Amino acid sequence: MLEVNPQLKLSDPSELLLRLRWLAIISPHLRGSLSATGGVHSSDDIVKAVLAGAHTVQLVSVLLRHGPRVLFSLLDGVEDWMKEHEYESVAEFRGAMNLKRCADPAAFERANYMRILQSWRV
């Protein structure tokens, strides 16, 4: 007999890298908004997603793990990063690290690939 076996699998930060890569590739070619979904667990993750081209991020797993109060620390972290880098608004740095704005997209791709390979643990 077939039956549904509902299971909740929360995301973890290791899932973000693939999302960032595709945001950086796709964002310069779309007029619509993109959202980073999965792997966003810190204010640094939020900043990286926006730099890659995201308009929004989804924070379901981090909220389920830490509760809604985590939003205050995430927001504070993004605001601190913006002050440190002298940005007045999120729109100012959205997409700043996408492949269209990268001086050498091929080198960027190779560097990411090498970083992934070097991080692999057997």
C-alpha positions in Angstrom: 0.0 0.0 0.0 1.3 3.5 -0.8 1.1 6.1 1.9 2.4 9.6 2.5 5.2 9.8 5.0 5.4 13.5 6.0 8.8 14.5 7.1 10.3 18.0 7.8 13.8 18.5 6.7 15.2 21.9 7.6 17.8 23.5 5.4 21.4 24.1 6.6 24.0 26.7 5.6 25.8 24.2 3.3 22.9 24.6 0.9 23.5 28.3 0.3 26.5 28.0 -2.1 24.5 26.5 -5.0 21.7 29.1 -4.6 24.3 32.0 -4.6 25.9 30.6 -7.7 22.6 30.5 -9.6 21.4 33.9 -8.3 24.7 35.4 -9.6 24.2 33.8 -13.0 20.5 34.4 -13.4 19.9 37.8 -11.7 21.3 40.1 -14.4 19.1 38.5 -17.0 15.7 38.8 -15.3 13.4 41.8 -14.8 11.5 40.1 -12.0 12.5 39.5 -8.4 14.4 36.5 -7.1 14.5 35.0 -3.6 17.2 32.9 -1.9 15.4 29.9 -0.6 17.3 27.4 1.6 20.6 27.7 3.4 20.1 31.3 4.6 20.9 31.1 8.4 22.9 34.3 9.2 23.1 38.0 8.4 26.2 37.2 6.3 24.1 34.7 4.3 21.5 37.4 3.7 24.1 39.9 2.5 25.7 37.3 0.2 22.3 36.5 -1.3 21.5 40.2 -2.0 25.0 40.7 -3.4 24.4 37.8 -5.8 21.1 39.4 -6.9 18.3 38.3 -4.5 15.5 40.7 -3.7 14.3 38.6 -0.8 15.5 35.7 1.4 13.4 33.0 3.0 14.2 32.2 6.6 12.0 29.3 7.5 14.5 26.9 8.9 16.4 29.5 11.0 13.0 30.7 12.4 11.9 27.2 13.3 15.2 26.5 15.0 15.7 29.7 16.9 12.3 31.4 17.0 11.2 34.8 15.7 13.5 36.7 17.9 16.4 35.7 15.7 15.1 38.3 13.2 16.4 41.1 15.4 20.0 39.8 15.3 19.8 39.1 11.6 18.5 42.6 10.8 21.2 44.1 13.1 23.9 42.1 11.3 22.8 43.3 7.9 22.6 46.9 9.1 26.1 46.6 10.7 27.5 45.3 7.4 25.8 48.1 5.4 27.2 50.8 7.8 30.7 49.2 7.6 30.6 49.2 3.8 28.8 52.6 3.6 25.6 51.5 2.0 22.4 53.5 2.7 20.0 50.9 1.2 19.8 47.3 0.2 19.1 48.4 -3.4 22.6 49.9 -3.6 24.4 46.6 -3.3 21.9 44.2 -4.7 23.5 42.3 -7.5 27.0 43.9 -7.0 28.5 40.4 -7.1 26.5 38.9 -10.0 28.4 37.6 -13.0 27.5 40.5 -15.2 29.3 42.9 -12.8 32.3 40.6 -12.3 35.4 41.7 -14.2 36.3 38.1 -15.3 33.3 35.8 -15.0 35.3 32.7 -16.1 37.8 33.3 -13.3 35.0 33.8 -10.8 33.5 30.4 -11.9 36.9 28.7 -11.7 37.6 30.1 -8.3 34.3 29.0 -6.9 34.8 25.5 -8.4 38.3 25.3 -6.8 36.9 26.5 -3.4 34.3 23.8 -3.5 36.9 21.1 -4.3 39.2 22.3 -1.6 36.4 22.2 1.0 35.5 18.6 0.2 36.2 16.2 3.1 36.6 12.5 2.6 
